[in-house]
Amino acid sequence: MRIIESCAECLYNKQKKLSNDSSYLNEIKSIIDTRGADDSAPYLVYLFNRVYEKHFGKKASFKEIKTHYNNLVLSMEDELRHKINSSDTPLATALMYARIGNYIDFAALDKVDKDTFLAMFETNAFNEKDKKTLESFVSQCSKAKNFLLLADNCGEIVLDKLFIEQLKKAFPNLAVTVMVRGGEAMNDATVEDAEQVGLEKVARVLSNGYATAGTIYKMLPIEAKKAFDEADVILAKGQGNYESLYEQGFHVFYSFLCKCELFTSRFNVPSLTGIFIEE
């Protein structure tokens, strides 16, 4: 997804909040101004972080926050699994819950509110467009051998696990792989987070190789690229995966909440509206 000027300005302003050092900001501006046509926001932020570390050292870790939200959603796991299993449409309900988990995003939101998150399980639902996408999704999964889920945030991956449970019930012959970040990128899920929530019990877990808040195909290590290429169905979670993969020539299903002006404007929806689309 190409970076429009308003997005570039937002990216720059976020760096200004981190530091007003002129040397640092000049390098950031240079990266933005010389960006390639296919460079995505997650890729630029990856470059920003390398410049930040050169000037100021490592950023503060999100490990405690990630552990907190992983544990929060783990504490809800049994109750949510019961609700999913009791639903008339367990797979659709699990997919919807997994999308709600995309709310836990400290990169896109100024504040992540626990009460807002919990309330979404009572109010969020699939609309008619979602249902049409779901029909295509189910149809393709029924004929697929390999399924790839591109994960996004901590906490959210617990809900991804519940979704994968239902996916494997519906399609027992489907081999499922989950790809997580290759290093700490804000509160995005890593292999360590996947292990904490037991994701490896329901799917093969792979690293995308880099601390990027998205999936940048050209940067994927050999095993991850092989999993991507061999997947019959790909589900990409979160705005970062959408930004880094959309319009790159891939067949992907995207599931996320709109959490910034770029996305609410693009889809003409209020903030925190759920999106489920196929490219």
N, C-alpha and C positions, 0 to 999 in steps of 0.2 A: 504494500500500500504506500503510495507516494506521499511525501511530506509536504503539505501545503504550508503557505507562509504563516498562517495563524498557529499551526502546530509547531513550526520552527520557533516562533516567538515564545510560545509556551515552554518549549524545551529550554530555551535560553534563560527565561525568567526563573525557572526552577533551579538552574545552576547559580543564578545570582543570589538566590536565597541561601545557598550553601556557602558562598564566599563572594566578597566584593574585590578580591585580588585582581588587579588589572591584567597581569600576565596570564593568570589562569583563564579569565574570561575572554581574553584575546584568542587563546588557543581554542576555546569552546566555539567562539564565533567563526573561526577559520574552518572548523570541522563542519559547522552548519552551512556556511557559505559555499564550501567546495563539495558538498554531498553529491553523490551520484543519483541518477534518476530513479534507480531501484532501491536506494538505501532507505531502510525503515527506521522508525523512531527507536525500537529496541536496539538496533545496531548502533545508532548514534549514541545512545545512552551507554552502551558497552564501551565505545571509544571515549566518551566523557569520563567514565570511571577510571580508565587507564591514565588519563591526564590528571584526574584528581589525586590518584595514588602517587603519581610522580611529584606533585606539588606538596601534598599534605599527609601522605600515608594512607593506610587503610581506613575506610569508612567504618562507622559504628556498626556492629553486627546486629542482625535481626533475629539471632538464634533464640533469645528468650521469648520474643513475640511469637515466633513461629511455633515454638514448643507450647506456648499458652493456647494458641488457637487450634493446634492439632489436638491438644488435650480437651479443649472445650467441645469440639465436634465429636471426638471419641466418646465423651460422656453422653452424647445424644444418640450414639450409633444404634444401640439396641432398640430404642423407642422409634427412631426413624425407619429402621429395618422392618419393624412391626407394621408401621403405617404403610410402607411400600408394599409389603406382602398382603396387606388387607385391602389394598386398592383394587379397583376394577381393572386398572391398567398399570401393573407393577413396573414395566419397563419405562413407560412414559413418565410415571411419577418419579422414578429414580433419576431419570434424565433431567427432569425439572428441578429436583432437589440439588443435583450436581451443579446446575446452572446457578441456583441461589448461592451456592458456596463461592461463586466468583465475586461476591460482594467483599470478601476478605482481601482487600487490595490497598496496601499502604503507599503504593506508587501513584495510583490514579485518584485516590480520595484523600482529602485533607484530614478526614476523621473516619475511623472505622468504629461504628457504634454497635455494641453487643445486642442491645435491645432491638435496634433496626434489623439486624441480621436475623434474630430469632422470630421477629414478627413476619418476616418474609415467607416463612413456611406456611403461614395461614392465609396469605393474600396472593402469592405469585402463582400464575397458572399459564398453561399454553393457550395461545390464541389460534385463530383459524389458519393463519399463515404457518405457524409452528406445526400444526397438525398435518398440513400438506407436506412440509419438509420431513416430518416424522414418518409419513407413509413411504417416501422415497428412501429414507434411512433404513427402515425395517426391511424393505424389499431388497436393498443392496446387501444388508447384513445376512439375509437368508441365503444368498448365493456366494458369500465371501468365505475365504479360508483364513485370511490374516486381517486383524483389526488393530489399528494404532490409535491410542489416545495421547494427545499432546497435552500434558498437564500444565496447570498454571500455579495456583497459590496454595500455601499451607492451609490446613483446615479443610479447604475445598477438596483435597485429595481423599479425605475420609468419605465424602459424598461420592467422589469418583469410584471409590471401592464398592460402595453399595450399588452404584449403577452397573459396574462390571459384573457383580454377582447376578444381577437380573439379566444382563446381556448374555452371560454364559448359560443361564437357565433357558433362555429363549432360543439360543443357538449353541448347543453343546459342542459342536465341532469347530467353533471359532477359536483360533489362537489369538490371545490378546496380549499386546505389549503396551506399556505406558512409558512415555519419554518425559523425563524431568530435567531440570536445569543442571548444568555441569559445575556450578559454583554458586555462591550466594549472590543473588540478584534481588535486593530488597527482601520481601517476604515470599518470594516464589519458592516452590517446592523443589527440593534436591533429593538425592538418593537417601541421605540421612533422614529426611522427613518421611520419605516413603517407607523406610524401615520402621520408623516410630509408629506409624499407623497400620502396619501390617499389609501394605499394598502388594508385597511380593507373594502373599498367600493366594491372590486371585489373578495375578498377571506377571509376566516378565517385566522387569523394570530396567530401563536403560537411561544413561546420561546423554544429554545433547552435546556434551564436551566443553561448554563454555558458560561463564556466568552472564548469560544474556536473558533478558526478560521477554523472550520470544523464541521462535524456531527459525534460524537462519540457515537455509538449506546448504549454502556453499561452505558453511563452517562446520557442518556435522562430521563427526569422526566416522570411520568406515562402517562400523557395526550399526550405528544409528542411521546412517544414510541407507544402508541395506534394508533396515526395518521400514524406513519411510518408503523406499522404492517398491518393496514387496507387499505393502499394505493394500488390500482391496478396498478397505474403508478407513478413512482418517477422520477422527473427530478432534478438532483443535479448540481448546478451552481458553477463554480470556481474550482481552483486547490486544495484548502483546503478540499472541500467536496470529491473530487476524492481521495486525499491522505488518507482521514480517512475512506472511505467506500470501495474502490476498493479491490477486493480479500477477502472480508469479508463474502461472501456467499449471497449477496443481488442482486436482479434484479433491475438495475438502468440505466437510461439514464444520460449521463454526457455531459455538455456543458460548454466550457471554452476556454480561449485563453492561448497559451503556452507562459509563461512569464519568465521562468528560464531555465538554461541549462538542468536540470533534465528532464523537459518536452519536450524541443526541441530535445533532444537526444532520448528520449523514443519513440517519434512519428516521428523522422527524418524529422523535418520541421523547417523553419525559425522562429525566434522570432515573437510573436503576431499572429501566425497562429491559426485560429479557429478550434476547435475539437468538433465533435458531435458523440458520440459513445454509444453503448448499451452493458451492461454487463449482 
